[in-house]
Amino acid sequence: MPFKFESLQVWQRALDLTVEIDKLTKLFSKEELFILTAQIKRAADSVVLNIAEGCTGQTNAVFKNFLSYALRSAIEVVSCLVYR
């Protein structure tokens, strides 16, 4: 694996989350299709992207901040699912 983040289990699971969210949003009603679907997909993508960005050539303190952003995005995903 060429990038450090690809070996992180948390990144791999976050990537799995994006796949599952994509499958789930295909089942959303027409009313939820554009607003909630876009929001939950962005939040799930943000988890993966923040882990990757924070891991790449950053200090541990910076990486910790990015993990905090990823956690907040994961909470947003959960909130969208509860809202639904």
N, C-alpha and C positions, 0 to 999 in steps of 0.2 A: 504494500500500500504506500503510495507516494506521499501522502499527507498524514501528519501525526494524528489529526482528529479522526481519521478513518479507522484507527485502531481502538478508539474509545468506545466502550460498550454503551455509554450514555448517548453518544452521537448515533450509533447504529440503531438504538431503540427509538430515538427521536425520528430517525428516518422511517422506521417502521410505522410510527405514529402518522406521519404524513400520508403513507400509503393507505392506512386504515381510515383516516379522515376523508381521503379522496373517495374511497368506496362508500363510506357512510353518507357523504353529502349527495351522492347520486340518488339516494332514497328520500331526500328532503322534498317537501311539497313545493308547488310552484311559487307560493307566497314567500317561502324562505330561500328560494333558489338563488336570487341575486344578492340579497343583503347578507343574510346569515352565512351562506355558503362562502362568499368571498372573505368574510371576516374570520371564520374559523380556519380556512385554508391559509390565510396570511399568518395567523397566530401559530399554527402548526409549523409552517415553514420557518417562522422566526425562531422557534426552538432550535431547529437544526442549524440555521445560519449563525445564531449567536454562539453556539458551542464551537462551531468551526472557526469563526472569526476570533474568538477569544483564545483559542488553543494555538493559533498560528503565530509563533514568534513573539509572544507576549510574556510579561512577568506573571508570576502566580497571582499577584494582587489584581492585575488587569483581567486575567482569566476568571478569577472569582467574580468580578463584576459582570462579565459576560454570562457566566453561569446564572447569576442572579436575574439578568434580563431574560434568559432562557426559561427560568422557573416562572417568571411573571407571565411569559407568553403561554406556558403550559397551563397556568391557572386560568388564563383567558380562554383556552380551548375547553377546559372543564366547564367554565361558566357558560360558554356558548352551548355546550351539550345539555346543561341543566336548563337553560333558557328554552331550548327547543322542546 
